[in-house]
């Protein structure tokens, strides 16, 4: 399965982004309202400047207290972001996410942000594939093919 197929199965309402100068408070509000775990940081909504996860925010609160809520997203974001393309395989995403120990990956095509996939999306896609393969094998064993 390719990333583009995975994106098609998601409900697309656009990719949520925050600007590098937006406050952590605004980002936390967006994460909460949309029930998501990460936001892409982008000045123009097309190029990826960084990624900010709920874990980044919690770690900073734990380290320096709630005063960080007035900091800018650029202060807490991960600026070296691993991205994937629509033709990448879901298996390669699993490998990259496991090796890098991160849960969200922007999808970039021709230099522009087109989506975000989470480890949950990847696991769901793999489970669905395994279930389809299992059903096909079961049908073969019972002579239904």
DRENPA-3360 file (N, C-alpha, C; in nm, 2 decimals, always signed):
BEGIN
1 = XXXXXXXX = +0.08/-0.12/+0.00/+0.00/+0.00/+0.00/+0.09/+0.12/+0.00 ~ +0.05/+0.22/-0.08/+0.12/+0.35/-0.09/+0.06/+0.45/+0.00 ~ +0.14/+0.56/+0.03/+0.09/+0.67/+0.12/-0.03/+0.74/+0.05 ~ -0.03/+0.75/-0.08/-0.14/+0.82/-0.14/-0.27/+0.75/-0.12 ~ -0.27/+0.61/-0.11/-0.39/+0.53/-0.08/-0.43/+0.56/+0.06 ~ -0.34/+0.56/+0.15/-0.36/+0.59/+0.29/-0.43/+0.73/+0.31 ~ -0.38/+0.83/+0.24/-0.44/+0.96/+0.24/-0.58/+0.96/+0.19 ~ -0.61/+0.88/+0.09/-0.74/+0.88/+0.03/-0.84/+0.82/+0.13;
9 = XXXXXXXX = -0.80/+0.73/+0.22/-0.89/+0.67/+0.31/-0.92/+0.76/+0.44 ~ -0.84/+0.87/+0.45/-0.86/+0.96/+0.56/-0.96/+1.06/+0.52 ~ -1.03/+1.11/+0.62/-1.12/+1.23/+0.60/-1.04/+1.35/+0.58 ~ -1.04/+1.41/+0.46/-0.96/+1.52/+0.43/-1.03/+1.65/+0.45 ~ -0.98/+1.73/+0.55/-1.03/+1.86/+0.57/-0.92/+1.96/+0.56 ~ -0.82/+1.92/+0.49/-0.70/+2.00/+0.48/-0.60/+1.97/+0.60 ~ -0.48/+2.02/+0.58/-0.38/+1.99/+0.68/-0.37/+2.11/+0.77 ~ -0.38/+2.09/+0.90/-0.38/+2.19/+1.00/-0.24/+2.24/+1.02;
17 = XXXXXXXX = -0.21/+2.37/+1.02/-0.08/+2.42/+1.04/-0.09/+2.54/+1.13 ~ +0.02/+2.57/+1.19/+0.04/+2.69/+1.27/+0.16/+2.76/+1.22 ~ +0.17/+2.89/+1.24/+0.28/+2.97/+1.19/+0.39/+2.96/+1.30 ~ +0.52/+2.98/+1.26/+0.63/+2.98/+1.35/+0.61/+3.08/+1.47 ~ +0.54/+3.19/+1.44/+0.53/+3.30/+1.54/+0.40/+3.28/+1.63 ~ +0.32/+3.18/+1.60/+0.20/+3.16/+1.68/+0.24/+3.11/+1.82 ~ +0.16/+3.13/+1.92/+0.19/+3.09/+2.06/+0.17/+2.94/+2.08 ~ +0.24/+2.88/+2.17/+0.22/+2.75/+2.21/+0.07/+2.73/+2.26;
25 = XXXXXXXX = +0.02/+2.83/+2.33/-0.12/+2.83/+2.37/-0.21/+2.80/+2.26 ~ -0.19/+2.88/+2.15/-0.28/+2.86/+2.03/-0.26/+2.72/+1.97 ~ -0.14/+2.67/+1.96/-0.12/+2.54/+1.91/-0.19/+2.43/+2.00 ~ -0.17/+2.45/+2.13/-0.24/+2.35/+2.22/-0.39/+2.35/+2.21 ~ -0.44/+2.47/+2.19/-0.59/+2.48/+2.17/-0.63/+2.41/+2.04 ~ -0.55/+2.43/+1.93/-0.58/+2.36/+1.80/-0.57/+2.21/+1.82 ~ -0.47/+2.16/+1.89/-0.45/+2.02/+1.91/-0.57/+1.96/+1.98 ~ -0.61/+2.03/+2.09/-0.73/+1.99/+2.17/-0.86/+1.99/+2.09;
33 = XXXXXXXX = -0.89/+2.10/+2.02/-1.01/+2.11/+1.95/-1.02/+2.01/+1.84 ~ -0.91/+1.97/+1.78/-0.92/+1.88/+1.66/-0.88/+1.74/+1.70 ~ -0.85/+1.72/+1.83/-0.82/+1.58/+1.88/-0.71/+1.52/+1.80 ~ -0.60/+1.59/+1.78/-0.49/+1.54/+1.70/-0.36/+1.55/+1.79 ~ -0.25/+1.49/+1.75/-0.13/+1.48/+1.83/-0.02/+1.57/+1.78 ~ -0.03/+1.63/+1.66/+0.08/+1.72/+1.61/+0.02/+1.81/+1.51 ~ +0.10/+1.92/+1.50/+0.07/+2.03/+1.39/+0.19/+2.05/+1.31 ~ +0.17/+2.08/+1.19/+0.28/+2.12/+1.10/+0.30/+2.27/+1.12;
41 = XXXXXXXX = +0.43/+2.31/+1.14/+0.46/+2.45/+1.15/+0.50/+2.50/+1.02 ~ +0.43/+2.60/+0.97/+0.45/+2.65/+0.83/+0.41/+2.79/+0.82 ~ +0.50/+2.87/+0.76/+0.47/+3.01/+0.75/+0.37/+3.03/+0.64 ~ +0.37/+2.95/+0.53/+0.28/+2.97/+0.42/+0.18/+2.86/+0.40 ~ +0.18/+2.76/+0.48/+0.09/+2.64/+0.47/+0.12/+2.54/+0.36 ~ +0.23/+2.57/+0.29/+0.28/+2.48/+0.19/+0.41/+2.41/+0.22 ~ +0.51/+2.49/+0.27/+0.64/+2.43/+0.30/+0.64/+2.40/+0.45 ~ +0.71/+2.29/+0.48/+0.72/+2.24/+0.62/+0.84/+2.31/+0.69;
49 = XXXXXXXX = +0.81/+2.39/+0.79/+0.92/+2.46/+0.86/+0.96/+2.37/+0.99 ~ +0.86/+2.30/+1.03/+0.88/+2.21/+1.15/+0.75/+2.14/+1.19 ~ +0.76/+2.07/+1.30/+0.65/+1.99/+1.35/+0.64/+2.01/+1.50 ~ +0.52/+2.03/+1.55/+0.51/+2.05/+1.70/+0.41/+1.94/+1.75 ~ +0.45/+1.86/+1.84/+0.36/+1.76/+1.89/+0.31/+1.79/+2.03 ~ +0.21/+1.73/+2.08/+0.16/+1.75/+2.21/+0.27/+1.70/+2.31 ~ +0.35/+1.60/+2.27/+0.46/+1.56/+2.36/+0.56/+1.67/+2.38 ~ +0.59/+1.74/+2.27/+0.69/+1.86/+2.28/+0.64/+1.96/+2.38;
57 = XXXXXXXX = +0.51/+1.99/+2.38/+0.45/+2.08/+2.47/+0.46/+2.03/+2.62 ~ +0.42/+1.91/+2.64/+0.41/+1.85/+2.77/+0.56/+1.84/+2.83 ~ +0.65/+1.81/+2.75/+0.79/+1.80/+2.80/+0.84/+1.94/+2.84 ~ +0.81/+2.04/+2.76/+0.85/+2.18/+2.80/+0.78/+2.22/+2.93 ~ +0.65/+2.19/+2.94/+0.58/+2.23/+3.07/+0.64/+2.16/+3.18 ~ +0.68/+2.03/+3.17/+0.74/+1.96/+3.27/+0.88/+2.01/+3.31 ~ +0.95/+2.06/+3.21/+1.08/+2.11/+3.24/+1.08/+2.26/+3.29 ~ +1.00/+2.34/+3.23/+1.01/+2.49/+3.26/+0.87/+2.55/+3.31;
65 = XXXXXXXX = +0.77/+2.47/+3.32/+0.64/+2.52/+3.37/+0.55/+2.58/+3.26 ~ +0.44/+2.63/+3.30/+0.33/+2.67/+3.21/+0.37/+2.80/+3.14 ~ +0.47/+2.87/+3.18/+0.51/+2.99/+3.12/+0.55/+2.98/+2.97 ~ +0.58/+2.86/+2.93/+0.61/+2.83/+2.79/+0.49/+2.85/+2.70 ~ +0.37/+2.86/+2.76/+0.25/+2.87/+2.67/+0.25/+3.00/+2.60 ~ +0.33/+3.10/+2.64/+0.33/+3.22/+2.56/+0.45/+3.22/+2.47 ~ +0.53/+3.12/+2.47/+0.64/+3.11/+2.37/+0.59/+3.09/+2.23 ~ +0.67/+3.10/+2.13/+0.63/+3.08/+1.99/+0.66/+2.93/+1.96;
73 = XXXXXXXX = +0.58/+2.88/+1.86/+0.59/+2.75/+1.81/+0.73/+2.72/+1.76 ~ +0.80/+2.82/+1.70/+0.93/+2.79/+1.65/+1.03/+2.76/+1.77 ~ +1.00/+2.80/+1.89/+1.08/+2.77/+2.00/+1.08/+2.62/+2.05 ~ +0.97/+2.55/+2.02/+0.95/+2.42/+2.07/+0.95/+2.31/+1.95 ~ +0.93/+2.36/+1.83/+0.91/+2.27/+1.72/+1.03/+2.19/+1.69 ~ +1.02/+2.07/+1.63/+1.13/+2.00/+1.57/+1.15/+2.05/+1.43 ~ +1.26/+2.11/+1.41/+1.29/+2.17/+1.28/+1.35/+2.08/+1.17 ~ +1.41/+1.97/+1.22/+1.45/+1.87/+1.12/+1.35/+1.76/+1.11;
81 = XXXXXXXX = +1.26/+1.78/+1.01/+1.15/+1.69/+0.99/+1.17/+1.59/+0.89 ~ +1.14/+1.46/+0.92/+1.14/+1.35/+0.82/+1.00/+1.35/+0.75 ~ +1.00/+1.36/+0.62/+0.88/+1.36/+0.55/+0.88/+1.24/+0.45 ~ +0.76/+1.22/+0.40/+0.75/+1.11/+0.30/+0.67/+1.17/+0.18 ~ +0.67/+1.09/+0.07/+0.60/+1.13/-0.05/+0.48/+1.04/-0.07 ~ +0.39/+1.07/-0.16/+0.27/+0.99/-0.19/+0.30/+0.85/-0.24 ~ +0.42/+0.84/-0.31/+0.45/+0.70/-0.36/+0.53/+0.61/-0.27 ~ +0.56/+0.66/-0.15/+0.63/+0.58/-0.05/+0.54/+0.47/+0.00;
89 = XXXXXXXX = +0.59/+0.36/+0.04/+0.51/+0.25/+0.09/+0.48/+0.27/+0.24 ~ +0.37/+0.21/+0.28/+0.33/+0.22/+0.42/+0.44/+0.15/+0.50 ~ +0.49/+0.04/+0.45/+0.60/-0.04/+0.52/+0.72/+0.05/+0.55 ~ +0.76/+0.13/+0.45/+0.87/+0.22/+0.47/+0.84/+0.33/+0.57 ~ +0.72/+0.37/+0.58/+0.68/+0.47/+0.69/+0.69/+0.40/+0.82 ~ +0.65/+0.28/+0.84/+0.66/+0.21/+0.96/+0.80/+0.20/+1.01 ~ +0.89/+0.18/+0.91/+1.03/+0.17/+0.94/+1.09/+0.30/+0.99 ~ +1.06/+0.41/+0.91/+1.11/+0.54/+0.94/+1.06/+0.59/+1.08;
97 = XXXXXXXX = +0.93/+0.57/+1.10/+0.87/+0.61/+1.23/+0.93/+0.54/+1.35 ~ +0.95/+0.41/+1.33/+1.01/+0.33/+1.44/+1.15/+0.37/+1.47 ~ +1.23/+0.38/+1.36/+1.37/+0.42/+1.38/+1.38/+0.56/+1.43 ~ +1.30/+0.65/+1.39/+1.31/+0.79/+1.44/+1.23/+0.82/+1.57 ~ +1.15/+0.72/+1.61/+1.07/+0.73/+1.73/+0.98/+0.85/+1.73 ~ +0.91/+0.87/+1.62/+0.81/+0.97/+1.61/+0.68/+0.92/+1.56 ~ +0.57/+0.99/+1.58/+0.44/+0.94/+1.55/+0.36/+1.01/+1.43 ~ +0.42/+1.11/+1.39/+0.35/+1.19/+1.28/+0.45/+1.22/+1.17;
105 = XXXXXXXX = +0.41/+1.22/+1.04/+0.50/+1.24/+0.93/+0.42/+1.32/+0.83 ~ +0.48/+1.44/+0.79/+0.41/+1.51/+0.68/+0.44/+1.44/+0.54 ~ +0.34/+1.46/+0.46/+0.35/+1.40/+0.32/+0.37/+1.52/+0.23 ~ +0.48/+1.52/+0.15/+0.52/+1.63/+0.07/+0.53/+1.58/-0.08 ~ +0.47/+1.66/-0.17/+0.48/+1.63/-0.31/+0.52/+1.75/-0.38 ~ +0.62/+1.74/-0.46/+0.67/+1.85/-0.54/+0.70/+1.98/-0.45 ~ +0.75/+1.95/-0.33/+0.79/+2.06/-0.24/+0.68/+2.12/-0.16 ~ +0.55/+2.06/-0.18/+0.44/+2.12/-0.11/+0.37/+2.01/-0.02;
113 = XXXXXXXX = +0.33/+2.06/+0.10/+0.26/+1.98/+0.20/+0.13/+1.94/+0.15 ~ +0.10/+1.81/+0.14/-0.03/+1.76/+0.09/-0.10/+1.68/+0.20 ~ -0.04/+1.64/+0.31/-0.11/+1.56/+0.41/-0.02/+1.53/+0.53 ~ -0.07/+1.47/+0.62/+0.00/+1.42/+0.74/-0.05/+1.28/+0.77 ~ +0.04/+1.19/+0.80/+0.00/+1.05/+0.84/+0.05/+1.03/+0.98 ~ -0.02/+0.96/+1.06/+0.01/+0.92/+1.20/+0.04/+0.77/+1.20 ~ +0.11/+0.73/+1.31/+0.14/+0.59/+1.33/+0.00/+0.52/+1.34 ~ -0.10/+0.58/+1.39/-0.23/+0.52/+1.40/-0.29/+0.49/+1.26;
121 = XXXXXXXX = -0.27/+0.58/+1.17/-0.31/+0.56/+1.03/-0.24/+0.44/+0.96 ~ -0.11/+0.44/+0.99/-0.03/+0.33/+0.93/-0.07/+0.19/+0.99 ~ -0.09/+0.19/+1.12/-0.13/+0.06/+1.18/-0.26/+0.02/+1.13 ~ -0.36/+0.11/+1.12/-0.49/+0.08/+1.07/-0.48/+0.02/+0.93 ~ -0.40/+0.09/+0.85/-0.39/+0.04/+0.71/-0.33/-0.10/+0.70 ~ -0.23/-0.13/+0.79/-0.17/-0.26/+0.79/-0.27/-0.37/+0.84 ~ -0.35/-0.33/+0.94/-0.44/-0.43/+0.99/-0.55/-0.46/+0.88 ~ -0.60/-0.36/+0.82/-0.69/-0.38/+0.71/-0.64/-0.47/+0.60;
129 = XXXXXXXX = -0.51/-0.45/+0.56/-0.45/-0.53/+0.46/-0.44/-0.68/+0.51 ~ -0.40/-0.70/+0.63/-0.38/-0.83/+0.68/-0.52/-0.90/+0.69 ~ -0.62/-0.83/+0.73/-0.76/-0.88/+0.73/-0.81/-0.92/+0.59 ~ -0.78/-0.84/+0.49/-0.82/-0.87/+0.35/-0.75/-1.00/+0.31 ~ -0.62/-1.00/+0.33/-0.54/-1.12/+0.29/-0.59/-1.25/+0.37 ~ -0.62/-1.23/+0.49/-0.67/-1.35/+0.57/-0.81/-1.40/+0.51 ~ -0.89/-1.30/+0.47/-1.02/-1.34/+0.42/-1.00/-1.41/+0.28 ~ -0.91/-1.36/+0.20/-0.88/-1.42/+0.07/-0.83/-1.56/+0.09;
137 = XXXXXXXX = -0.74/-1.58/+0.18/-0.68/-1.72/+0.21/-0.79/-1.81/+0.26 ~ -0.88/-1.76/+0.35/-0.99/-1.84/+0.40/-1.08/-1.89/+0.29 ~ -1.11/-1.79/+0.20/-1.20/-1.82/+0.08/-1.13/-1.93/+0.00 ~ -1.00/-1.92/-0.02/-0.93/-2.02/-0.11/-0.94/-2.16/-0.04 ~ -0.92/-2.16/+0.09/-0.92/-2.29/+0.16/-1.06/-2.35/+0.15 ~ -1.16/-2.27/+0.15/-1.30/-2.32/+0.14/-1.35/-2.33/+0.00 ~ -1.27/-2.31/-0.10/-1.30/-2.33/-0.24/-1.40/-2.22/-0.29 ~ -1.39/-2.10/-0.23/-1.48/-1.99/-0.28/-1.42/-1.91/-0.39;
145 = X = -1.30/-1.94/-0.43/-1.23/-1.86/-0.53/-1.24/-1.93/-0.66;
% end
